[in-house]
Amino acid sequence: MYNLNSTNLAAIDIGSNAARILIKSVENTKNEQHIKKLQFLRIPLRLGMDVFGSGEIGEEREEMLLRTMKIFRQLLILYDVKDYRICATSAFREAKNGHKVLKRVVKETKLRIDIISGDEEARTIRDNYSGEGNLLYMDVGGGSTELSLVCDGKVVAGRSFNIGTIRMLNECVAPELWQEMQDTVLSLTKGVENIRIVGSGGNINKLYRLAPKKERVKETLRVDTLSRLYSKLSALSVEQRMIEYDLRPSRADVIVPAAQLFLMVARLVNTDTILVPTVGLADGIINELAGKLEKE
């Protein structure tokens, strides 16, 4: 089942919408490092539905989280994972009982779990993909959106906003925060030409796959294509989206606010394309672990 010359690494991302485990094998040769995906599993816990409404993780979702982490722990054992990192993001950053819930999960699973800042989340995602020119990295999650401007390989600025798909569904984003985000994007990118957005997160990945094949080339999604998709999806009920686009319930509702966010930023920076390398926080965590392994 496994390459005896490889090392298995894992990343677990506890997001506001879902928890994900990604396991990859890493093989170091003389000249290069080979990384191969072994397992990926996503569980739609929707912690943000509790946190962004009541301010706490409810008992039912706490139990769901605990059961999920016990399953993930068994996968770490099954795949003989040598090193891993677990990162909790926006929902845990805000939950009044976040540390209490985490303490229980850690006690019952014996797993190490970190609550990371929005800045660290943005950096981990940004470091996972490199490209030329002026790039605006944009990761849209259930609880937050991370933005980082990189010009010719140099990080110019970055911000994390408490605007995410679960918050939008719950109408938990104040008008002044919307305005702040728009003003910040315009300020960050003022005088910067030919900006391309690098999109990450499950929703932009799915939107890319939903686009007609002839309109998505080399991990690039045209903004006008995204706009047409948004119009079609937003005109349908959640149930209709599930049927017509073969979407899971936990994707069918959040995909529309995610498309809205990407379209808003694309228009602010006047770009006609979004790069979609289909990587996220978990991939970034794996790459950091693989980097440590390479140095050993």
VOPAGU-2260 file (C-alpha; in pm, 1 decimal, decimal comma):
REM VOPAGU-2260
SITE   aa  ch    i         X         Y         Z
SITE  MET   A    0       0,0       0,0       0,0
SITE  TYR   A    1     287,2     237,8      68,9
SITE  ASN   A    2     623,4     319,1     -79,9
SITE  LEU   A    3     882,4     210,1     174,0
SITE  ASN   A    4    1108,1     497,8      69,3
SITE  SER   A    5     842,2     764,2     128,2
SITE  THR   A    6     710,9     944,4     435,7
SITE  ASN   A    7     342,5    1011,5     489,6
SITE  LEU   A    8     235,9    1356,5     611,0
SITE  ALA   A    9    -107,0    1492,4     698,1
SITE  ALA   A   10    -285,7    1824,1     734,2
SITE  ILE   A   11    -619,8    1884,6     900,7
SITE  ASP   A   12    -805,3    2211,2     842,7
SITE  ILE   A   13   -1091,7    2280,7    1085,3
SITE  GLY   A   14   -1277,4    2553,4     901,2
SITE  SER   A   15   -1601,5    2739,2     965,8
SITE  ASN   A   16   -1782,9    2535,2     701,8
SITE  ALA   A   17   -1605,4    2200,0     704,3
SITE  ALA   A   18   -1318,8    1999,1     849,9
SITE  ARG   A   19   -1076,9    1841,1     602,7
SITE  ILE   A   20    -797,8    1589,2     627,4
SITE  LEU   A   21    -536,6    1562,7     353,3
SITE  ILE   A   22    -270,7    1290,5     355,4
SITE  LYS   A   23      20,4    1285,3     113,1
SITE  SER   A   24     330,8    1074,6      68,1
SITE  VAL   A   25     664,0    1251,1      28,7
SITE  GLU   A   26     969,3    1090,9    -129,9
SITE  ASN   A   27    1301,5    1273,6    -128,5
SITE  THR   A   28    1547,9    1177,7    -399,3
SITE  LYS   A   29    1890,1    1326,1    -470,8
SITE  ASN   A   30    1760,2    1606,9    -688,3
SITE  GLU   A   31    1393,0    1654,6    -609,3
SITE  GLN   A   32    1097,9    1585,4    -384,5
SITE  HIS   A   33     798,4    1385,6    -506,6
SITE  ILE   A   34     461,7    1444,9    -337,0
SITE  LYS   A   35     154,9    1230,0    -400,6
SITE  LYS   A   36    -197,5    1256,3    -256,9
SITE  LEU   A   37    -312,2     946,0     -70,6
SITE  GLN   A   38    -634,3    1052,4      96,8
SITE  PHE   A   39    -872,0    1348,4     124,3
SITE  LEU   A   40   -1188,4    1361,1     331,2
SITE  ARG   A   41   -1420,6    1655,0     397,9
SITE  ILE   A   42   -1683,7    1663,4     674,1
SITE  PRO   A   43   -1932,4    1956,7     667,2
SITE  LEU   A   44   -1939,7    2043,1    1038,5
SITE  ARG   A   45   -2057,5    2403,1     981,6
SITE  LEU   A   46   -1918,4    2534,5    1309,2
SITE  GLY   A   47   -1971,2    2886,6    1180,6
SITE  MET   A   48   -2349,2    2839,7    1183,1
SITE  ASP   A   49   -2326,7    2832,0    1562,5
SITE  VAL   A   50   -2041,1    3071,8    1623,3
SITE  PHE   A   51   -2147,9    3355,7    1392,9
SITE  GLY   A   52   -2499,8    3339,6    1535,0
SITE  SER   A   53   -2469,3    3272,7    1908,1
SITE  GLY   A   54   -2096,4    3331,8    1956,7
SITE  GLU   A   55   -2033,3    2975,1    2075,7
SITE  ILE   A   56   -1995,6    2622,8    1940,5
SITE  GLY   A   57   -2312,6    2436,9    2037,7
SITE  GLU   A   58   -2318,4    2096,5    2205,9
SITE  GLU   A   59   -2437,1    1912,4    1893,9
SITE  ARG   A   60   -2159,7    2050,1    1672,2
SITE  GLU   A   61   -1905,5    1995,0    1948,9
SITE  GLU   A   62   -1998,9    1625,9    1948,2
SITE  MET   A   63   -1979,2    1617,7    1566,4
SITE  LEU   A   64   -1633,6    1773,7    1582,2
SITE  LEU   A   65   -1516,7    1523,3    1841,6
SITE  ARG   A   66   -1642,4    1226,6    1638,6
SITE  THR   A   67   -1481,1    1369,6    1325,0
SITE  MET   A   68   -1144,3    1414,9    1492,8
SITE  LYS   A   69   -1156,3    1058,4    1625,1
SITE  ILE   A   70   -1209,6     937,2    1267,8
SITE  PHE   A   71    -924,8    1156,1    1144,7
SITE  ARG   A   72    -698,6    1016,3    1418,7
SITE  GLN   A   73    -768,9     662,8    1294,1
SITE  LEU   A   74    -675,9     771,3     941,5
SITE  LEU   A   75    -345,2     907,6    1071,4
SITE  ILE   A   76    -276,3     566,2    1222,9
SITE  LEU   A   77    -401,5     371,3     919,5
SITE  TYR   A   78    -174,9     564,5     682,3
SITE  ASP   A   79     122,1     550,9     919,6
SITE  VAL   A   80     152,5     929,9     920,0
SITE  LYS   A   81     490,3    1043,1    1053,1
SITE  ASP   A   82     408,2    1410,7    1102,3
SITE  TYR   A   83      94,5    1621,7    1089,9
SITE  ARG   A   84     -47,1    1961,4    1174,7
SITE  ILE   A   85    -403,9    2053,9    1263,3
SITE  CYS   A   86    -515,9    2414,8    1218,9
SITE  ALA   A   87    -845,3    2564,4    1336,8
SITE  THR   A   88    -943,8    2892,0    1173,6
SITE  SER   A   89   -1209,7    3163,3    1187,8
SITE  ALA   A   90   -1485,9    2989,5    1387,2
SITE  PHE   A   91   -1241,3    2888,4    1660,2
SITE  ARG   A   92   -1078,7    3230,0    1660,5
SITE  GLU   A   93   -1413,8    3382,2    1754,9
SITE  ALA   A   94   -1595,5    3118,0    1958,0
SITE  LYS   A   95   -1621,8    3221,7    2323,0
SITE  ASN   A   96   -1594,9    2855,5    2421,0
SITE  GLY   A   97   -1339,3    2769,1    2152,2
SITE  HIS   A   98   -1051,7    2693,2    2388,7
SITE  LYS   A   99   -1278,2    2487,1    2614,7
SITE  VAL   A  100   -1403,4    2277,8    2321,8
SITE  LEU   A  101   -1050,1    2237,7    2188,0
SITE  LYS   A  102    -922,5    2127,6    2528,0
SITE  ARG   A  103   -1181,0    1849,7    2536,2
SITE  VAL   A  104   -1104,8    1735,6    2180,5
SITE  VAL   A  105    -730,9    1729,7    2251,2
SITE  LYS   A  106    -783,9    1535,5    2574,5
SITE  GLU   A  107   -1002,3    1268,4    2410,6
SITE  THR   A  108    -806,7    1229,6    2086,0
SITE  LYS   A  109    -447,7    1304,5    2199,8
SITE  LEU   A  110    -405,7    1522,3    1888,8
SITE  ARG   A  111    -217,9    1853,0    1867,3
SITE  ILE   A  112    -439,2    2136,4    1744,1
SITE  ASP   A  113    -346,8    2500,6    1678,2
SITE  ILE   A  114    -581,8    2795,2    1643,8
SITE  ILE   A  115    -409,2    3006,0    1379,6
SITE  SER   A  116    -448,5    3375,2    1300,6
SITE  GLY   A  117    -591,4    3508,0     977,3
SITE  ASP   A  118    -243,6    3634,1     886,2
SITE  GLU   A  119     -88,3    3289,6     927,9
SITE  GLU   A  120    -373,2    3132,7     731,6
SITE  ALA   A  121    -312,8    3378,3     445,8
SITE  ARG   A  122      64,9    3323,1     449,5
SITE  THR   A  123      32,7    2943,1     445,8
SITE  ILE   A  124    -201,1    2955,9     146,6
SITE  ARG   A  125       7,0    3220,8     -33,4
SITE  ASP   A  126     332,7    3029,6       7,4
SITE  ASN   A  127     170,8    2729,7    -156,7
SITE  TYR   A  128     162,2    2886,2    -503,4
SITE  SER   A  129     411,5    3108,8    -680,0
SITE  GLY   A  130     358,7    3298,1   -1001,3
SITE  GLU   A  131     496,3    3591,7   -1195,0
SITE  GLY   A  132     367,7    3947,3   -1205,1
SITE  ASN   A  133     120,5    4116,4    -972,7
SITE  LEU   A  134     -93,5    3865,2    -787,1
SITE  LEU   A  135    -376,2    3917,9    -541,0
SITE  TYR   A  136    -418,3    3598,1    -339,9
SITE  MET   A  137    -777,9    3553,0    -226,2
SITE  ASP   A  138    -894,9    3268,8      -5,3
SITE  VAL   A  139   -1267,3    3259,7      71,0
SITE  GLY   A  140   -1378,4    3046,0     362,6
SITE  GLY   A  141   -1691,4    3013,2     567,8
SITE  GLY   A  142   -1584,6    3268,0     826,4
SITE  SER   A  143   -1318,6    3486,2     669,3
SITE  THR   A  144   -1157,0    3604,5     348,1
SITE  GLU   A  145    -779,8    3639,5     332,7
SITE  LEU   A  146    -621,2    3877,3      83,4
SITE  SER   A  147    -249,5    3913,5       4,2
SITE  LEU   A  148     -93,2    4130,7    -263,9
SITE  VAL   A  149     232,5    3996,7    -409,3
SITE  CYS   A  150     421,1    4197,0    -672,3
SITE  ASP   A  151     705,4    4022,1    -857,1
SITE  GLY   A  152     744,1    3770,6    -576,3
SITE  LYS   A  153     745,9    4028,6    -296,2
SITE  VAL   A  154     462,6    4044,8     -43,3
SITE  VAL   A  155     333,5    4401,6     -43,0
SITE  ALA   A  156      45,9    4372,0     203,5
SITE  GLY   A  157    -217,8    4137,5     338,8
SITE  ARG   A  158    -543,7    4151,9     530,9
SITE  SER   A  159    -792,3    3909,6     679,6
SITE  PHE   A  160   -1158,5    4011,0     685,5
SITE  ASN   A  161   -1438,4    3854,2     887,2
SITE  ILE   A  162   -1641,5    3812,1     570,9
SITE  GLY   A  163   -1713,2    3455,7     466,5
SITE  THR   A  164   -1985,6    3247,1     308,5
SITE  ILE   A  165   -2141,8    3122,2     633,1
SITE  ARG   A  166   -2147,0    3476,0     774,0
SITE  MET   A  167   -2309,4    3599,9     452,7
SITE  LEU   A  168   -2577,4    3330,3     465,4
SITE  ASN   A  169   -2650,8    3427,7     826,8
SITE  GLU   A  170   -2648,0    3798,7     734,4
SITE  CYS   A  171   -2373,8    3858,9     991,3
SITE  VAL   A  172   -2163,2    4101,6     786,7
SITE  ALA   A  173   -2216,5    4467,8     875,1
SITE  PRO   A  174   -2235,1    4720,3     586,9
SITE  GLU   A  175   -1933,6    4908,4     724,3
SITE  LEU   A  176   -1722,0    4591,5     703,7
SITE  TRP   A  177   -1816,7    4549,7     339,0
SITE  GLN   A  178   -1712,2    4907,3     279,6
SITE  GLU   A  179   -1386,5    4857,4     468,8
SITE  MET   A  180   -1299,7    4556,5     256,5
SITE  GLN   A  181   -1369,2    4742,2     -67,4
SITE  ASP   A  182   -1173,9    5049,3      45,0
SITE  THR   A  183    -880,6    4828,5     150,9
SITE  VAL   A  184    -868,6    4644,5    -182,1
SITE  LEU   A  185    -870,3    4974,4    -372,7
SITE  SER   A  186    -601,6    5119,7    -144,4
SITE  LEU   A  187    -375,9    4811,6    -164,5
SITE  THR   A  188    -393,4    4790,1    -541,4
SITE  LYS   A  189    -383,6    5161,2    -626,5
SITE  GLY   A  190    -132,0    5218,5    -905,9
SITE  VAL   A  191     -71,1    4843,5    -949,5
SITE  GLU   A  192    -144,9    4728,7   -1303,0
SITE  ASN   A  193    -229,6    4393,5   -1460,4
SITE  ILE   A  194    -334,9    4228,5   -1136,2
SITE  ARG   A  195    -438,0    3865,7   -1147,5
SITE  ILE   A  196    -638,4    3706,6    -867,1
SITE  VAL   A  197    -520,5    3370,3    -734,2
SITE  GLY   A  198    -832,5    3210,4    -587,9
SITE  SER   A  199    -840,1    2933,8    -330,3
SITE  GLY   A  200   -1104,8    2752,4    -129,6
SITE  GLY   A  201   -1351,0    2477,4    -207,7
SITE  ASN   A  202   -1604,0    2709,1    -368,0
SITE  ILE   A  203   -1380,8    2863,5    -633,9
SITE  ASN   A  204   -1244,9    2516,1    -709,9
SITE  LYS   A  205   -1600,2    2391,0    -764,4
SITE  LEU   A  206   -1697,5    2699,1    -969,2
SITE  TYR   A  207   -1395,7    2634,5   -1191,0
SITE  ARG   A  208   -1508,2    2275,9   -1248,2
SITE  LEU   A  209   -1865,3    2387,1   -1322,2
SITE  ALA   A  210   -1750,8    2623,2   -1598,5
SITE  PRO   A  211   -1765,6    2492,5   -1956,7
SITE  LYS   A  212   -1436,8    2323,6   -2048,0
SITE  LYS   A  213   -1369,9    2558,7   -2337,6
SITE  GLU   A  214   -1391,6    2855,4   -2096,4
SITE  ARG   A  215   -1137,2    2728,3   -1842,7
SITE  VAL   A  216    -783,8    2691,8   -1968,2
SITE  LYS   A  217    -469,9    2610,8   -1767,7
SITE  GLU   A  218    -622,3    2670,1   -1423,6
SITE  THR   A  219    -774,4    3000,9   -1534,5
SITE  LEU   A  220   -1138,4    3102,7   -1491,6
SITE  ARG   A  221   -1264,9    3402,6   -1685,4
SITE  VAL   A  222   -1453,4    3659,6   -1478,4
SITE  ASP   A  223   -1730,8    3685,8   -1737,9
SITE  THR   A  224   -1772,3    3306,9   -1716,2
SITE  LEU   A  225   -1792,7    3329,5   -1338,0
SITE  SER   A  226   -2048,2    3609,1   -1369,8
SITE  ARG   A  227   -2272,1    3394,7   -1591,0
SITE  LEU   A  228   -2239,8    3102,3   -1349,3
SITE  TYR   A  229   -2329,0    3329,0   -1058,6
SITE  SER   A  230   -2640,5    3453,3   -1237,5
SITE  LYS   A  231   -2756,0    3099,1   -1312,3
SITE  LEU   A  232   -2684,7    2964,8    -961,6
SITE  SER   A  233   -2833,7    3258,5    -773,2
SITE  ALA   A  234   -3158,8    3225,2    -970,1
SITE  LEU   A  235   -3204,9    2870,7    -837,9
SITE  SER   A  236   -3305,5    2742,9    -495,3
SITE  VAL   A  237   -3051,6    2538,3    -297,7
SITE  GLU   A  238   -3242,1    2220,7    -387,7
SITE  GLN   A  239   -3241,7    2311,6    -758,0
SITE  ARG   A  240   -2866,1    2378,0    -750,5
SITE  MET   A  241   -2812,9    2034,8    -595,8
SITE  ILE   A  242   -3008,2    1868,4    -876,8
SITE  GLU   A  243   -2896,4    2072,2   -1178,2
SITE  TYR   A  244   -2528,8    2101,8   -1081,0
SITE  ASP   A  245   -2489,8    1783,2    -875,3
SITE  LEU   A  246   -2385,3    1975,9    -563,9
SITE  ARG   A  247   -2375,7    1853,1    -205,8
SITE  PRO   A  248   -2608,0    2039,3      34,1
SITE  SER   A  249   -2307,7    2189,5     215,1
SITE  ARG   A  250   -2178,5    2330,5    -113,8
SITE  ALA   A  251   -2504,3    2431,0    -280,1
SITE  ASP   A  252   -2577,7    2717,4     -41,3
SITE  VAL   A  253   -2230,0    2866,8      10,2
SITE  ILE   A  254   -2121,8    2862,1    -354,1
SITE  VAL   A  255   -2331,9    3168,0    -441,7
SITE  PRO   A  256   -2195,8    3406,3    -174,9
SITE  ALA   A  257   -1843,5    3285,0    -261,8
SITE  ALA   A  258   -1896,0    3371,8    -627,9
SITE  GLN   A  259   -2031,0    3711,1    -520,1
SITE  LEU   A  260   -1713,0    3781,0    -321,3
SITE  PHE   A  261   -1478,9    3686,4    -605,2
SITE  LEU   A  262   -1675,3    3892,8    -855,0
SITE  MET   A  263   -1671,1    4196,4    -627,4
SITE  VAL   A  264   -1293,1    4187,6    -583,3
SITE  ALA   A  265   -1231,9    4109,7    -952,9
SITE  ARG   A  266   -1424,2    4421,4   -1051,1
SITE  LEU   A  267   -1245,5    4634,7    -792,2
SITE  VAL   A  268    -903,2    4541,0    -932,3
SITE  ASN   A  269   -1023,6    4541,5   -1292,4
SITE  THR   A  270    -912,3    4191,6   -1384,9
SITE  ASP   A  271   -1077,2    3959,6   -1633,6
SITE  THR   A  272    -931,9    3628,7   -1508,8
SITE  ILE   A  273    -894,8    3434,2   -1185,5
SITE  LEU   A  274    -619,5    3175,0   -1146,6
SITE  VAL   A  275    -749,3    2859,8    -975,6
SITE  PRO   A  276    -456,8    2630,8    -885,8
SITE  THR   A  277    -693,5    2416,6    -670,3
SITE  VAL   A  278    -480,4    2437,6    -358,2
SITE  GLY   A  279    -576,2    2545,0      -8,9
SITE  LEU   A  280    -470,8    2563,8     354,1
SITE  ALA   A  281    -422,6    2187,9     389,4
SITE  ASP   A  282    -191,2    2179,7      85,7
SITE  GLY   A  283       9,4    2466,0     234,6
SITE  ILE   A  284      45,4    2283,8     565,5
SITE  ILE   A  285     168,6    1969,9     387,9
SITE  ASN   A  286     423,2    2174,4     192,6
SITE  GLU   A  287     555,9    2327,8     515,5
SITE  LEU   A  288     590,5    1981,7     671,6
SITE  ALA   A  289     759,0    1852,1     355,2
SITE  GLY   A  290     999,9    2145,5     365,8
SITE  LYS   A  291    1102,8    2053,1     719,8
SITE  LEU   A  292    1146,8    1693,1     611,6
SITE  GLU   A  293    1372,8    1794,1     324,0
SITE  LYS   A  294    1604,5    1980,0     560,5
SITE  GLU   A  295    1648,3    1682,1     792,1
